[in-house]
Amino acid sequence: MAIVLNYALPAMGICKHFPCSIVFAPDRFFGLGIPHLYTIQEIMGLKDIIFHTNIATMMGLLYQAALELLFLEVGIIKPLHHIPYSIF
């Protein structure tokens, strides 16, 4: 992101040393509203997990198996939505 911002911000008429907290802040908080690349990547990954587990593709089955293995390693017996957040 730094390489892109070094070229994009001056092209927009903004100093390239502008604080990142303001660059990535939403418009409603008077930021520039530029989405961070890692945030977009995480959202796309979560959408992928939800999509594949709902239609039971091979990838969805692999996601489900990985989650079940995580539950075994952590020692969770109940379904995840039944556990209070403070304990989890």
Secondary structure as UniProt FT lines:
FT   HELIX           2..11
FT   TURN            12..13
FT   TURN            16..17
FT   HELIX           20..23
FT   HELIX           27..29
FT   HELIX           37..54
FT   TURN            55..56
FT   HELIX           58..74
FT   HELIX           80..82
FT   TURN            85..87
//
